[in-house]
Amino acid sequence: MKPTRYILPILAAFVLSPFIATIRAEFNLPVVHRATARKHQVVVAQGTDTVYQGHPTTVLMPDGKTMFCVWTIGHGGACGPLKRSDDGGLTWSDLIKTPDSWRSVKNCPTIWRLADPQGRARLIVYAGSGQDGNMHRSVSLDDGKTWSEMQSLGLGPSVMPFTTIEPINGGKALLGMTNIRRPGETVEKNSNIIVQSISTDGGMTWEPWKTTLDLPGLKPCEPWLIRSPDGKQLFCFLRENKESVALQIMSSDEGLTWTKPVPLPSGLRGDRHVAKYLPDGRLVVCFRDKEKGSPTRNHFVAWVGRYEDIVAGKESGYRIKLLHSYKGADCGYPSVEILPDGTVVATTYIKYRKGPEKNSVVSARFKVSETDAKLQLINASKPKAAQSSQKAAKPSARAASLYKTKGDAELFIDDTIIASSSQLERVFHKAAKLDKPVLQPEKPWEQPRVYLYGSVHRDPVSGKFRMWYGTTTRGGGLCYAESDNGVDWTRPNVGLHEFEGSKKNNILLPTMGRNLTVFVDENSPEPDKKYKALSGHLRYFRGAYSADGIHWKMYNNGEKLIPFGSELAAIARDDSTGDYLSFVRFQMPKNHPKNIRERRICALTTSRDFVNWNPMEITLEPDDIDDLWAISKDLRTEFYGWSGFKYGSQWLGFLTVMRLTGTHEKKAPMQAIHDGLIDVQLIHSRDGRAWQRTKPRDPVIANGPHDYDAGTILHVANNPIVVGDEVWLYYTAINTTHGATVPPKHITIALAKWRLDGFASLRAHYAPGVIQTVPMVANGGNLVVNADMSRGKLAIAVLNADGQPIPGFTEDDCEVVGTDSIRHRIKWKGGEQVPSGEAFSLRFRLTNGDLYSFHIAPSA
């Protein structure tokens, strides 16, 4: 076959080192994580401790559901394994018989459905090289039922088969591209150059190689072609195998000539790109991430964005971490199919889990509507965007809106104290846990379970921990425990109530306990009511009070105290107003709710005297974002319970989020009717009345990793306890989902821990992050900062009322913080005191670290 194209070779006519020096941009794209979404992953071929499944490609047939997948055994090994799916890649057939000659060729087979100019379509598998070193092919004329023997194409030695094939000239020909070794090369070992060939008979025969790109000193390889949205340009993604820079070239004449190579945007730096257009016109590009500094480096990722941004070199779009590679960079070489409903099926080879198994062939399935929604949460979690100093308003020292900081911890849960920021990510931190619960049902009156519904207190004088907890059977009711260290608990014999003929027990109220919460009212105007309790029932609450927490009396002679609400309550007191706040459920949930109000949702009621309670106000209810996981009407999110408490300069709370997966129409004894996992998210407020969700809505007490709370965190204490440099929170832990039977359900009381103020941080990576506070006023004192800068650096400037650095208090004047500490005492060349009674702002500049909080401490 005679050549019909003249290709202009692009040689390295530029200096190599300056080229490399200019291509490293800072990676700062948002990343949506789906690597743990196992239900959206399909194993096509499972690796074993002896079998390595490698380098797959797929093809989707015109019916939109039939797929074929071909791969190798071993890394770049023999071709041969082939499977078929009839349901869009959800399930796969057994191995399809293929000719023995397939095993005689190797290296990354690719499968294509190609049509010749007469419209006749064939399935063709190309393999990298056979015994003659040439690319081979096998053809199916019956939609994959039978296959021909492998035959050499006679194009000369090749490394890879065609990694991309694109129709050109209105479908009259096919353009195929791959990489080969530079002919005649004797110096540069394992060189790579990009070559192309043209077929005019539907991929059966091909013209001799023509060089497309030759970059001595670099190793471009594995091209992938797409067309511009208007069809006028060919765009080529290129892997670069020496510096891992990733390149792009374009052609406006159907591959006759190509532009000089330029780097891809950093969000696309990686290996073996495969790109497809989504129904909404955006591109999804899957590849192995190789960008230095990227949080997903060496893992299997997707990029979602627009063609015009790539061409312009614009850093845009976002990343999706599809699969975690437990074998470093040994993954990638993907195929991407877009199903008619918009589902993306990205198939790769990867060691997708821990264990002795070698690589498997795995598909990750997703819809960009789901990842877009997750991205919205990520973007919403970022602090306020940076404002230029030229446009920033100059605050007045007399402004009535000045934020008053009174020495309490100022956390970065929300944007209240943030005027501007850049290059920072708000991160919510999961609690650390002990290896086992702190209290388990051991006494006869506790069997078979113990509960905590908001009742652990530490005496401010003695330091002793006191716990009020509930049991469920045989008269145990409300019980009492004590501890010197908060971990090892004893059950004092209070001698108040008889159980099975003996008063040697720790029972306080035998008829109340399971849903009872105790609040220690340190500022109670009535000393005999220092300890207050609410006991939840299906549609109301009873109340009790005590002077010592041991001997209790009932409000209203044991009748209803709060004549509304359901089951669970947490209690707090607003010292600024004197109000008691009770965080309750709005009502009993319906088994088959018709609207949000018939689910478990959050309500708040308040009282001046703990006896007369104001009507409930609904505060939080699930929304569409909470229900994104629910793929049928029977699945839904509900808020099992919640709490609120004053912390630092604001209010925080814990929300137990239930993902309800089923309703038992018939249930076993002691089995809950509703099933599902429950974990805990953080919520926040500035006044204790108006509450907001965190962004993103990540759990701060997640299920596991230990068995004792692997299924459910049922409810939490009224408030956390500060113990040294840590924050402790006790909670009810269940090893199963909410609706499991007893056994195996086992209910205990456990402990979660954070560093002091450690619920959330503003995190900077290698790019400098900057945050500037709103103008504030304080009574002077020392700036104390809670930050982990063990891997980075932090410097702070003090700004005046006009937003300008105060001389002697700039970042350059600051004693740089480079360690991890709860209490960094900040010093400047100008001194250690922040202004007293005058407006000032703080500007934090940090790299590679987490900023948790700050406060103004009285001068030493």
Secondary structure, DSSP 8 states (H G I E B T S, - for coil): ---------B---S-HHHHHHTS-------EEE-TT-GGGEEEEE---SS--EEEEEEEE-TTSS-EEEEEEETTTTEEEEEEEESSTTSS--S-----GGGGG-BS--EEEEEE-TT--EEEEEEESB-TTSEEEEEEESSTTSS----EEEEEEE-SS--SEEEEEGGGTEEEEEEEE--TT-SSSTT--EEEEEEESSSSSS----EEEE--TTS-EEEEEEEE-TTS--EEEEEEETTT---EEEEESSTTSS----EE--GGG-EEEEEEEE-TTS-EEEEEEE--TT-TTTTSEEEEEE-HHHHHTT---SEEEEEE--TTTT--EEEEEEE-TTS-EEEEEEE--SSSS---EEEEEEE-HHHHHHHHHHHHHHS--B---TTT-----TT-TT-EE--SS-EE-SSSTTEEEEES-EEEE---EE-SS-SB---SGGGTTBEE-SS-EEE-TTT--EEEEEEE-STT--EEEEEESSSSSEE------S-BTTB--S-EEETT--TTEEEEE-TT-SSGGGSEEEEEE-SS-EEEEEESSSSSEEEGGGGS-SB-S-EEEEEEEE-TTT--EEEEEESS---SS-SSGGGS--EEEEEESSSSSB---EEEE---TTTTTT--STT-EEEEEEE--EEETTEEEEEEEEEEEEEE-SS--TT--SEEEEEEEEEEEESSSSSEEE-SS--EEE-S-SSGGGSSEEEEE-SS-EEETTEEEEEEEEESS-TT--TTT--EEEEEEEEETTTTEEEEE-SS-EEEEE--EE-EEEEEEEEEE-TTSEEEEEEE-TTS-B-TT-STTTB--B-SEEEEEE--BTTBSEEEESS-BEEEEEEESEEEEEEEEE---
